[in-house]
Amino acid sequence: MNSADSAPLELSYDFALDRDCKTLSRHVLEHLQSFGPEAQDMSALMTRIGLAGKLIARRLSKAGLVAGALGFTGEINVQGEAVKQMDFYANEVFIATFKQSGLVCRLASEEMEKPYYIPENCPIGRYTLLYDPIDGSSNVDVNLNVGSIFSIRQQVGNDPDQTGEDLLQNGHQQVAAGYILYGPSTVLVYSIGRGVHVFILDPSLGEFILAIENLKIPQHGPVYSVNEGNFWQWEEALRDFTRYVHRHEGYTARYSGALVGDLHRILFQGGVFIYPGTIKNPNGKLRLLYESAPLAYLVEQAGGRASTGQRPLLDVVPDHIHARTPLIIGSPEDVALMESFIEDRTRQAEEEFALKP
């Protein structure tokens, strides 16, 4: 054996950590380039969100084997929708995870009529967590992908009436947002305004480990994701778009009934997700604060776009905490294409109106 063969392998402990286990909390601190109070808070917030994701993923992995995971509770939420067992469980998980944290003064979700206040946290908790505990919960009973969506905003004022009126701000006021996708692996995607980063839960470590840093959405992609079962309830502009993609090669329809799963595909492959208004629901069904705005924030950080069809989604100010809005989101070229059909129909309507006697 020569000296080269007997030389020790020169690997540092730091190399092993960088290669194998850059955790979520470590990643946040590195990106903020600080160990000050705000950076520590943000790292702790993301760690708590990750913990909620682990608990929900564990429950979903046993769905059908444990009581209270499948089916409906018999309750109706503030949206007038039947509450599924996993909606209720996941909502309780987020509350329990943050109740003893000292980080947030309140939580708000689509499952609760008013924000949930944590009085013992309010003197020091500087943040509000908004979330959709289970997106696509109709998929749970048939074992398809579901997700959780989250958004973090800085606490503004004391909100003495506990109505959440100070949350009626545009999406630019978010300080962090992301989602957790529960599928073959559990994936957490987040942004704190410094790019979009993808983590995968390693069950052997019990940690979310960095998989992709600074994810960028393709400028254009083949996927269009929309519920075409509502075709005859749409405005004509969206029907024009749908006819266009049907007649041109290179497009493929992908729609799962779970916003997080469909958007995750588009982030990686490019394309556009559309949830429009209909005759029955003119503003669509997606909640601005808990679904549309967080995902718009995330997608724009990845180089994509999000729109209502009339204006940028992040510019929209809700008139109440459960406000809904149409959503067009994804690759910039594909969002622009959809908007062009809306602009054409708007122009035609204006010209027809001008010609009327």
N, C-alpha and C positions, 0 to 999 in steps of 0.2 A: 504494500500500500504506500503510495507516495504521500508527500506532505499535503498536497491539495485535497486528497481524499480524506485525510484525517483532520482537516481544518474545520473548526466549528461553524455551523450554519449561523450567519450573522442576521438574525431576526430580532427585532425589539418587541417588547410587550405592546408598545403603541401600534406597531404594524399589525399585530394580531387583532387588536381592538378595531382598528380602522377597517380591516378586511372582513371580519366576521361579525361584529356586533356593535355597530354604531346605533345606539338606541334612540328612541324618540326624544327623550328628555335631553340627552347629550346633544343631539342635532339642533334642537331649539336654542340651547345656550351658545353653541358655536355660531349659528347664523345671526344671533343678536350681538355676538362678539362682546358679551358682557356677563358678569356674574352678579350684577346689581339687583336691587329689589324687583324691578319690572321684568327683567329677564328671568329671575327665579320664579316669579309668579307665572309667567307664560309657560315656562317649562313644567311647572307643577300643574297648571291647567291642562296642558296636553297629556300629561301623565294620567290625570284623572279621567279624561275623555277616553284614553286608551284602556284604562281599567274598566270603564263602563262597556266598551266594545268587547273586552274579553269575557265579561259576565254574560252579555247578550249572545255572543258566539257560542259559549258553552251551553246555554239554554237551547239555542236553535239546533245544536248538534244532537240534542236528545229529544227534539220535537217528535211526538208520537209515542215516546217512551215514558214521559213524565206528565203528570196532570197539569193543566193550566197553560199548555203551550200552543194547543191548536183550538180553532173555533172561536166563537164570539163570547163576550162576557154578558151580553144582554143589555149593556148600557149604550147610550147614545152620546157622542161627544158634542162639543160646542159647534162643530161644523154640521151637525145633523147626520153624522155618519155612525154606523154601528161600530162599536169598539171591539177589536179582536183581542184575544188573550195576550198575544205577544205585544200589541200596542200598549196595553196596561202594564205588563211586566217591564218592558223596556223603559217606559216613562218613569216607573218607580225606581229603576236601577240608576238612572241619571240623577234623580233627586237624592237617593241614598249616597251615591258616590260623592256628591258635592256638599251634602249637608254638614259634614264635619270638617270641611276643607279650609274654611276661613278665607276662601278665594272669591266666591261670588255671593252677592247680596240676594240675588233672585235668579230664578230660572223661568223660562217661558217656552211652552210647546203648543203644538196644535191640539194636544189632548186635554189642555186645561183652559178653562174660560178666562181666567186671570193669571198673571204671573204668580209663581210660588215664591214667597219670601222666606228668607232664613234670617230672622232677626239677630241671632247671635253672630252672624257673619257681617251684617251690614256696617258696623263701625269700622271694619278693616277691609272687607271685600270690595274691591274696586271694579268688579266686572259683572256683566249679565251674560248668562248662557242661554241662547235660543237654539232650539233643536226640534227635529222631527225624529222621534225615538225609533220608529220602524217605518221606513219608506217602502211602499209596495207590499204591505202586509197581507194582501190577498194572495200573494205567492207562497206564504208560509205553509199553508195547508197542503200544497202540492209540491213542496220541497224545491222551490226555485229561488233564485237570488233575491235577497232583500238588502236594505242598507239603513244606516243612520246618518243624518245630516246635522251639522252643528255650525254655530256662528258665535263669536265672542265679541261683545261690545263693551266699551268702558261705561261704567255707571255714571249717569248724568243726573245730578240733583238727588233729592231724597225720595221723590215720588210719594208724598204723604198719603194720597188717596189709594195708592197701590193699584193703579189702573194700567201702568206701563205706558202712559201717554208720551213720556220722554223717549220711548223707543220708536216713535213715529218720525224717523229720520231716513235719509237715503242710504243705500248700501255701501257708499264710500266710507261710512262711519264704522264699518267693521274693522276690527284689529286682527282677526284670524277667522278662518273658516275651513271647512273640509267635510269629508264623509268617511264612513267605514262601510266597506262592502263585505257581506257575509256570503261566501261562496266556497269553491274548492279550497281556497285559502282565505284567511281573513286579512283584508287589505285596508290600511288607513292612509288617506291622501289628505294633505293639509297645506295651508299657506299662511304665513304671518306677514304677507306683503313683500316677501323676498323669494319669489319663485314658488313652484309647486313640487312637492316631494312625496314619494311613495314608500310606504313601509309595509312589510308583511309580518304577520304574527308567527313567531317561531314557537310552537307549542313546547318544545324541549327546554327552552329558556324562559318561556312565559313573558317574552318581550317582543315589542314591535321593532323590527330590524330594518334599517335603510336598504331599499332595493333600487330605487331610481332617484337621483337628485336632479333638480331643475328640469322636470318634464316639460316638453314643449308639444303643443297640439299641432298636427299638420295644418298647413294653410288651407288645404282642401282635402276632402276625403270622400269615399264612396258610400258611406252609410247615411241613410235618412231614417229617422226614428219618429214615427207618429202613429197614432191609433186611427187607421184608415176606416175603422168601423163607424167613425163619426163623419165620414166624407160629406154627407148631405146636410149636416148641421153646421158646416164651416162657411166662412165668407168665401166669395168667389176667388179671391187672390190665392188662398191656400189650395183650392181645387186646381187652379192654374199651375201652381208649383208641382202638385202631385202628378198632373198629366204630363208635365215637362219631364220629370224623372222617370216616368213610365216609358216615355218615348225615346230616351237617350241612353245609350250604353254607358256602363261604368257605375251605375247606382245600384245599391242593394238595400232592401228594407230590413230593418232589425228593430223589433219592438217587443219588450218583455213584460211591460206593465209595472216595472220598477224603475223609477227615474235614475237612481244611483247606478244600477247595472247598465242601463242604456248609455248614460253619460260617461261611465268608465270606459266603455268600448270606444266612444267617440274621442275621448282624450288621447287614446293610444292610436286609433286608426284614422281619425278625422271624419268629418261629416257634420250633420246637424240634427239636433233633437228639437221637436216642435210640440208644444202643448198649447193649443190655441183656445180662444173663446169659442163657444158654440151658441146655438139658438137658446138652449136651455141654460147654459152658464156663460154669459157674455165675457166674463173676465177669466175664464178657465177655472181650473180647480186647484192649481198649485198655490200654496201660501207664500207670500212674498218674504216675510221675515224668517221663516223656518226652512224654506226649500229654495225658492228662486234666487233670492239675493245671495245666500251663502255660495251657491254653485256658480252664480255669475262672477262673484269675487274670485273664486278659485280659477275658473276658466280664463278670465282676463289675465290673471297672473301667469297662466300657461301660454299666453299669446293669442287666445281666442276672443270671441265676442259673445255678448248676451244682449238681447233686445226684446222689447214688447212687440216689435213690428212698427212702432211709431217713434220710439226713443230708446236710448240705452237703458237697460234694466236697472243698473246701479243708480240711475238718476231718479228713480221712482220713489216718492214719499208716500207711505201708506196712510190711509185715513183712520184705520183702527188696527189693532195688533194681529187680527186674523184676516187681513185684507188678502185678496187673491189677484193674480195678474197673469196674462198670457206670457209664454216664454218661448223664445227662439234662441238657441244656444249651441255653440260648437265652433267649428273652423271658421275663420273670418270670411273666406270667400263664399262659403256655403250659407252663412247667415246673411251676407250681402245679397246673394242670389234670391233668397226668400224675400228679403226686404224690397228687391226690385219689382217683384210681382205685386206687392202691396202698393208701391208707388205708382205702378202702371194703372192699377184699378182706381186708385185715388184720383189720378189725373183724368182718367176717363169720366169719372163721376162729376168732376168739376167742369169738364168741357160740356157734358150733357146738361148740367144745371145752367151753364152760361147760355146755352142755345135755347132754353125754354123761353117762351114769350112772356 
